[in-house]
Amino acid sequence: MTPPAPRRATVVTLSELAGVAPSTVTRALKGDTRISKKTRDLILGLAKEHGYMPNVLARTLSSGKSGLYGLVLGSAENPFYLELLYEATRQAEKLGFRLLIIHAGGGPIEDITAQALIQYQVDGCIISSAILSSRAAEICAQNNVPLVMVNRVALAHGCFVTCDNRAGGVEIARLMIARGRRRFGLVYTASSSSTSREREEGFVSELEQAGLKLAVRIDGHSNYDGGYAAGQEIAALPAHERPDAIFALSDIMAMGVLDALRLASINVPEDIAVAGFDGLPSSARPIYDLTTIQQPLPLMIQRAFELLQARTLDPSLPDELIAMRGKLIIRGSCG
């Protein structure tokens, strides 16, 4: 016969073993100096011996704070969101927070997802690459769940921390014009995100100021395969119709473009210069050597947690809208 599993140690268990009231155990575990050192040492020793772990749910019920933060990520097809996950996890661990991934993908956050944030009693939520419906925003606002959009502009309830995408698009255009490029292609994404829209607007507006315009505009679907297909389409154009410079609105699409061009025996950057946006570590690999705008991701995540913490303590604080400059990294793909 299988012996019964050992009972998990609780505050009540420790109080029985120590011969004191449960409230004394609770205070001792918190280091309350009103409890004698002898009793505190006894209780801490018993807690260690019996593998006592504090009941986070009970703590949440008593304090109203869980130390749990929701994290809404974009599609794993774009490595940028894996970098964001790594950075958010690293910083949350240092702060003593826990992360709950509730929704992953580029689609809208529906009411049911917002309700899950409430049910899990998260103290706040970081949202990246997702569209927040007005109803979902309302649900979070009504329940005092602060939201911070990262790499997205908040359209309703919530703060945002983003790279200055428009300025980055302007910098890429200026670089390519300064390098003597005159026929431009854009690999964009059909999503309605503020991120891609602002990058394109900055790039195109700078071209127009120089009396130039786009020759080619192709949807790269925000992933490597879409970028590769766009590169194939560009490579198939007659030489006199091909752009001599391509701006892909994300590094992962730019990498797909580069691979397609090289397999079609088109030289980069001699025939076509290519640039991306995000600053993925893989963009620096010698096979890509990609010119890009590097987002200040660690600082963006740090600021997002600061905004959430402040609004956890004071929900009446006004929303903050923060845009940070990206860093232009010039590599071999632009000559």
MOUR-V661026 format. One record per pair of residues at least 4 apart in sequence whose ideal C-beta (glycine too) atoms are under 7 Angstrom apart, sorted by sequence separation. I is the first residue (numbers start at 1). J is the second residue. If there is no record, write none. Layout:
BEGIN
i;j
I;J
I;J
END
This chain:
BEGIN
i;j
9;13
11;15
12;16
13;17
14;18
20;24
22;26
23;27
24;28
25;29
26;30
28;32
35;39
36;40
37;41
38;42
39;43
40;44
41;45
42;46
43;47
44;48
45;49
46;50
55;59
56;60
57;61
58;62
59;63
74;78
79;83
80;84
81;85
82;86
83;87
84;88
85;89
86;90
87;91
88;92
89;93
90;94
91;95
109;113
111;115
112;116
115;119
116;120
132;136
133;137
134;138
135;139
136;140
137;141
138;142
139;143
149;153
154;158
164;168
165;169
166;170
167;171
168;172
169;173
170;174
171;175
172;176
173;177
174;178
175;179
177;181
193;197
194;198
195;199
196;200
197;201
198;202
199;203
200;204
201;205
202;206
203;207
204;208
205;209
206;210
222;226
224;228
225;229
226;230
227;231
228;232
229;233
230;234
231;235
232;236
237;241
249;253
250;254
251;255
253;257
254;258
255;259
256;260
257;261
258;262
259;263
260;264
267;271
268;272
269;273
279;283
296;300
297;301
298;302
299;303
300;304
301;305
302;306
303;307
304;308
305;309
306;310
307;311
308;312
309;313
310;314
311;315
330;334
9;14
15;20
20;25
27;32
35;40
47;52
54;59
60;65
76;81
92;97
109;114
117;122
127;132
132;137
140;145
149;154
154;159
163;168
176;181
191;196
207;212
208;213
221;226
237;242
248;253
261;266
266;271
283;288
295;300
15;21
60;66
75;81
76;82
92;98
103;109
154;160
207;213
220;226
248;254
262;268
266;272
268;274
311;317
15;22
18;25
27;34
28;35
74;81
92;99
140;147
153;160
189;196
219;226
220;227
261;268
276;283
283;290
310;317
27;35
73;81
117;125
152;160
188;196
234;242
149;158
153;162
234;243
248;257
283;292
12;22
15;25
89;99
103;113
147;157
148;158
152;162
204;214
220;230
258;268
11;22
14;25
24;35
28;39
73;84
88;99
102;113
147;158
148;159
149;160
150;161
151;162
246;257
261;272
28;40
73;85
148;160
151;163
188;200
218;230
234;246
148;161
279;292
307;320
11;25
29;43
102;116
186;200
276;290
278;292
279;293
11;26
24;39
28;43
102;117
218;233
277;292
279;294
141;157
258;274
274;290
275;291
276;292
277;293
279;295
71;88
140;157
186;203
257;274
275;292
278;295
25;43
29;47
109;127
216;234
20;39
137;156
303;322
100;120
125;145
127;147
137;157
254;274
109;130
118;139
124;145
137;158
227;248
254;275
100;122
108;130
109;131
114;136
124;146
125;147
126;148
127;149
128;150
129;151
134;156
254;276
69;92
106;129
108;131
109;132
110;133
113;136
117;140
122;145
128;151
129;152
132;155
184;207
18;42
106;130
107;131
109;133
111;135
115;139
126;150
128;152
132;156
300;324
18;43
108;133
111;136
114;139
118;143
127;152
227;252
231;256
235;260
251;276
299;324
110;136
114;140
227;253
231;257
235;261
246;272
248;274
250;276
251;277
103;130
109;136
118;145
216;243
226;253
227;254
230;257
245;272
250;277
251;278
18;46
69;97
71;99
73;101
111;139
117;145
184;212
186;214
215;243
220;248
222;250
224;252
227;255
228;256
231;259
232;260
244;272
245;273
246;274
247;275
248;276
249;277
250;278
296;324
14;43
17;46
67;96
71;100
188;217
190;219
223;252
227;256
231;260
235;264
243;272
244;273
251;280
67;97
68;98
69;99
70;100
71;101
72;102
75;105
165;195
169;199
173;203
182;212
184;214
185;215
189;219
226;256
227;257
231;261
242;272
258;288
296;326
67;98
72;103
73;104
74;105
75;106
168;199
169;200
172;203
184;215
185;216
186;217
187;218
188;219
189;220
191;222
222;253
224;255
225;256
228;259
235;266
295;326
14;46
68;100
70;102
74;106
166;198
169;201
170;202
174;206
183;215
188;220
189;221
224;256
228;260
251;283
294;326
14;47
165;198
169;202
173;206
177;210
187;220
189;222
220;253
255;288
293;326
294;327
165;199
168;202
169;203
173;207
293;327
166;201
167;202
255;290
293;328
294;329
166;202
170;206
254;290
13;50
72;109
165;202
292;329
14;52
88;126
291;329
251;290
291;330
187;227
291;331
9;50
152;193
153;194
251;292
290;331
9;51
152;194
289;331
291;333
9;52
152;195
187;230
289;332
290;333
291;334
84;128
151;195
203;247
289;333
288;333
70;117
81;128
81;129
185;234
200;249
199;249
279;329
68;120
70;122
68;121
69;122
72;125
196;249
68;122
69;123
74;128
66;121
68;123
69;124
70;125
71;126
72;127
73;128
74;129
66;122
67;123
69;125
72;128
73;129
74;130
66;123
69;126
65;123
72;130
185;243
275;333
184;243
187;246
274;333
275;334
183;243
189;249
273;333
60;121
131;192
183;244
184;245
185;246
186;247
187;248
188;249
273;334
182;244
187;249
273;335
181;244
269;332
129;193
181;245
269;333
268;333
269;334
84;150
187;253
269;335
176;245
187;257
172;247
258;333
199;277
106;191
181;273
179;273
176;273
172;275
168;277
106;222
172;293
171;293
168;293
163;295
163;296
161;300
161;303
161;304
78;222
78;223
77;223
159;307
150;300
150;301
175;328
150;304
175;330
179;334
148;304
179;335
171;328
167;325
168;326
176;334
148;307
164;323
175;334
148;308
159;319
164;324
158;319
159;320
160;321
161;322
162;323
163;324
164;325
146;308
159;321
160;322
164;326
163;326
146;311
154;319
146;312
146;315
80;250
144;315
78;250
79;252
78;252
126;304
124;308
124;311
124;312
123;312
83;280
80;278
80;280
79;280
79;282
87;297
91;301
95;305
87;298
91;302
84;297
88;301
83;297
87;301
91;305
69;308
65;312
END
